[in-house]
Amino acid sequence: MSTPRFGAAMVGLLVLCSPARAQDSRGPSLATAKTLRCAFQQVATARWENGTLKTQMKPSQLKLVFTSINLDEGTAGLVGQFGRSEIIARYAGGNLHLIESFRDGPLYITTVFAKESTPGKLQAVHARHEYADVVLPGFTSSPEQYYGECEVGQ
């Protein structure tokens, strides 16, 4: 086989065997996701008290719904506990990153991994980069990281 044909054959083989392609054959792919329904069962929080870092892990019932995911435009919608927001969507390395950057400082990032946690659901992490001196129940007042899973909708 000549070198150009061999090279073309190898590229074709790599495309056919890529992880994203393998996921497509099993079911919905993050590369073509239009919606995500996410539930996070655990949350880790961090707070500094008198210069000492205090962390805590506890149960969570956070639910997020991502809609109108458009990877060509890098956009999506987020329906959360306070209504709908327009956010940034990035697909990289088989994972989907959803980024919400607020004008007043906080940054929220959700990453959905191309790895099943349970049949039909993918592993996900949601992080909130935010800090306030006053703790208000029901509001984010310190850095938080949630752990759970998402269902992909087309």
DRENDO-1510 file (C-alpha; in Angstrom, 1 decimal, always signed):
<recs>
REC; n; res; u; v; w
REC; 1; MET; +0.0; +0.0; +0.0 .
REC; 2; SER; +1.4; +3.4; -0.9 .
REC; 3; THR; +2.2; +5.9; +1.9 .
REC; 4; PRO; -0.7; +8.4; +1.0 .
REC; 5; ARG; -3.2; +5.6; +0.9 .
REC; 6; PHE; -1.9; +4.1; +4.2 .
REC; 7; GLY; -2.1; +7.6; +5.8 .
REC; 8; ALA; -5.7; +8.1; +4.6 .
REC; 9; ALA; -6.7; +4.6; +5.8 .
REC; 10; MET; -5.2; +5.3; +9.3 .
REC; 11; VAL; -7.1; +8.6; +9.6 .
REC; 12; GLY; -10.3; +6.9; +8.6 .
REC; 13; LEU; -9.7; +4.2; +11.1 .
REC; 14; LEU; -9.0; +6.7; +13.9 .
REC; 15; VAL; -12.3; +8.6; +13.1 .
REC; 16; LEU; -14.3; +5.4; +13.1 .
REC; 17; CYS; -12.8; +4.3; +16.4 .
REC; 18; SER; -12.8; +7.6; +18.2 .
REC; 19; PRO; -14.5; +7.8; +21.6 .
REC; 20; ALA; -17.1; +10.4; +20.4 .
REC; 21; ARG; -18.0; +8.1; +17.5 .
REC; 22; ALA; -18.3; +5.1; +19.8 .
REC; 23; GLN; -20.6; +7.0; +22.1 .
REC; 24; ASP; -22.8; +8.0; +19.1 .
REC; 25; SER; -23.4; +4.3; +18.3 .
REC; 26; ARG; -24.6; +3.6; +21.9 .
REC; 27; GLY; -27.0; +6.5; +22.3 .
REC; 28; PRO; -27.2; +10.3; +22.7 .
REC; 29; SER; -23.8; +12.1; +22.4 .
REC; 30; LEU; -22.7; +15.2; +24.2 .
REC; 31; ALA; -21.5; +16.4; +20.8 .
REC; 32; THR; -25.1; +16.6; +19.6 .
REC; 33; ALA; -26.9; +17.3; +22.9 .
REC; 34; LYS; -29.6; +19.9; +22.7 .
REC; 35; THR; -30.8; +19.6; +26.3 .
REC; 36; LEU; -29.4; +18.2; +29.6 .
REC; 37; ARG; -31.3; +17.4; +32.8 .
REC; 38; CYS; -28.9; +17.3; +35.7 .
REC; 39; ALA; -29.3; +16.2; +39.3 .
REC; 40; PHE; -26.5; +16.6; +41.9 .
REC; 41; GLN; -26.7; +14.5; +45.0 .
REC; 42; GLN; -23.6; +15.7; +47.0 .
REC; 43; VAL; -22.0; +19.1; +47.6 .
REC; 44; ALA; -18.6; +20.0; +49.0 .
REC; 45; THR; -18.3; +23.5; +50.5 .
REC; 46; ALA; -15.2; +25.4; +51.7 .
REC; 47; ARG; -15.0; +28.4; +54.0 .
REC; 48; TRP; -12.1; +30.2; +55.6 .
REC; 49; GLU; -12.4; +30.9; +59.3 .
REC; 50; ASN; -9.6; +32.9; +61.0 .
REC; 51; GLY; -7.2; +31.8; +58.3 .
REC; 52; THR; -8.1; +28.1; +58.5 .
REC; 53; LEU; -9.8; +26.3; +55.7 .
REC; 54; LYS; -12.9; +24.4; +56.7 .
REC; 55; THR; -14.6; +22.0; +54.3 .
REC; 56; GLN; -17.8; +20.1; +54.5 .
REC; 57; MET; -19.5; +17.4; +52.4 .
REC; 58; LYS; -23.3; +17.0; +52.6 .
REC; 59; PRO; -26.3; +15.8; +50.6 .
REC; 60; SER; -27.7; +18.0; +47.8 .
REC; 61; GLN; -30.9; +18.2; +45.8 .
REC; 62; LEU; -29.7; +20.7; +43.2 .
REC; 63; LYS; -31.3; +20.3; +39.8 .
REC; 64; LEU; -30.3; +22.1; +36.6 .
REC; 65; VAL; -31.8; +22.0; +33.2 .
REC; 66; PHE; -29.7; +23.1; +30.2 .
REC; 67; THR; -31.7; +24.0; +27.0 .
REC; 68; SER; -31.0; +25.2; +23.5 .
REC; 69; ILE; -27.4; +23.9; +23.5 .
REC; 70; ASN; -25.8; +25.1; +20.3 .
REC; 71; LEU; -22.1; +24.1; +20.1 .
REC; 72; ASP; -21.6; +25.8; +16.7 .
REC; 73; GLU; -22.5; +29.1; +18.4 .
REC; 74; GLY; -21.1; +28.2; +21.8 .
REC; 75; THR; -24.4; +29.0; +23.6 .
REC; 76; ALA; -27.0; +27.4; +25.8 .
REC; 77; GLY; -29.8; +28.3; +28.2 .
REC; 78; LEU; -29.8; +27.4; +31.9 .
REC; 79; VAL; -33.0; +27.0; +33.8 .
REC; 80; GLY; -32.1; +27.1; +37.5 .
REC; 81; GLN; -33.8; +28.0; +40.8 .
REC; 82; PHE; -33.8; +31.7; +39.9 .
REC; 83; GLY; -35.1; +31.5; +36.3 .
REC; 84; ARG; -33.4; +31.3; +32.9 .
REC; 85; SER; -29.9; +32.5; +32.0 .
REC; 86; GLU; -27.9; +32.6; +28.7 .
REC; 87; ILE; -24.6; +30.8; +29.1 .
REC; 88; ILE; -21.5; +29.7; +27.2 .
REC; 89; ALA; -21.2; +26.1; +26.0 .
REC; 90; ARG; -17.9; +24.4; +25.0 .
REC; 91; TYR; -17.4; +20.8; +23.8 .
REC; 92; ALA; -13.8; +19.7; +24.3 .
REC; 93; GLY; -12.1; +16.3; +24.6 .
REC; 94; GLY; -15.5; +14.5; +24.6 .
REC; 95; ASN; -16.7; +16.6; +27.6 .
REC; 96; LEU; -19.3; +19.4; +27.6 .
REC; 97; HIS; -18.5; +22.5; +29.6 .
REC; 98; LEU; -21.3; +25.0; +30.5 .
REC; 99; ILE; -20.1; +28.3; +31.8 .
REC; 100; GLU; -22.1; +31.0; +33.6 .
REC; 101; SER; -20.2; +34.2; +34.4 .
REC; 102; PHE; -22.1; +36.8; +36.3 .
REC; 103; ARG; -21.5; +40.6; +36.0 .
REC; 104; ASP; -21.2; +41.0; +39.8 .
REC; 105; GLY; -18.4; +38.4; +40.2 .
REC; 106; PRO; -19.5; +34.8; +40.6 .
REC; 107; LEU; -18.6; +32.1; +38.1 .
REC; 108; TYR; -20.5; +28.8; +37.8 .
REC; 109; ILE; -19.1; +25.9; +35.7 .
REC; 110; THR; -20.8; +22.6; +34.9 .
REC; 111; THR; -18.8; +19.8; +33.2 .
REC; 112; VAL; -20.6; +16.7; +31.9 .
REC; 113; PHE; -18.2; +13.9; +31.2 .
REC; 114; ALA; -18.6; +11.4; +28.4 .
REC; 115; LYS; -18.7; +8.6; +30.9 .
REC; 116; GLU; -21.8; +6.9; +32.2 .
REC; 117; SER; -22.5; +6.8; +35.9 .
REC; 118; THR; -25.6; +4.7; +35.5 .
REC; 119; PRO; -27.3; +3.5; +32.3 .
REC; 120; GLY; -28.4; +6.5; +30.3 .
REC; 121; LYS; -26.8; +9.1; +32.6 .
REC; 122; LEU; -23.4; +10.8; +32.5 .
REC; 123; GLN; -21.1; +11.8; +35.3 .
REC; 124; ALA; -21.2; +15.6; +36.0 .
REC; 125; VAL; -19.7; +18.2; +38.3 .
REC; 126; HIS; -21.1; +21.7; +39.0 .
REC; 127; ALA; -18.8; +24.3; +40.7 .
REC; 128; ARG; -19.7; +27.7; +42.1 .
REC; 129; HIS; -16.9; +30.2; +42.6 .
REC; 130; GLU; -18.4; +32.7; +44.9 .
REC; 131; TYR; -17.7; +34.1; +48.4 .
REC; 132; ALA; -19.6; +36.3; +50.8 .
REC; 133; ASP; -18.8; +37.2; +54.4 .
REC; 134; VAL; -22.4; +36.5; +55.5 .
REC; 135; VAL; -23.9; +33.1; +55.2 .
REC; 136; LEU; -27.5; +33.1; +54.0 .
REC; 137; PRO; -29.4; +29.8; +53.9 .
REC; 138; GLY; -30.4; +28.8; +50.4 .
REC; 139; PHE; -27.8; +31.1; +48.8 .
REC; 140; THR; -24.2; +30.4; +47.7 .
REC; 141; SER; -21.9; +32.2; +50.2 .
REC; 142; SER; -18.7; +30.1; +49.8 .
REC; 143; PRO; -17.1; +28.0; +47.1 .
REC; 144; GLU; -19.2; +24.9; +46.3 .
REC; 145; GLN; -18.7; +21.8; +44.2 .
REC; 146; TYR; -21.6; +19.5; +43.4 .
REC; 147; TYR; -21.4; +15.9; +42.2 .
REC; 148; GLY; -24.1; +14.1; +40.2 .
REC; 149; GLU; -25.2; +13.0; +36.7 .
REC; 150; CYS; -27.0; +14.3; +33.6 .
REC; 151; GLU; -29.4; +12.9; +31.0 .
REC; 152; VAL; -28.8; +14.0; +27.4 .
REC; 153; GLY; -31.7; +15.0; +25.3 .
REC; 154; GLN; -31.6; +15.6; +21.5 .
</recs>
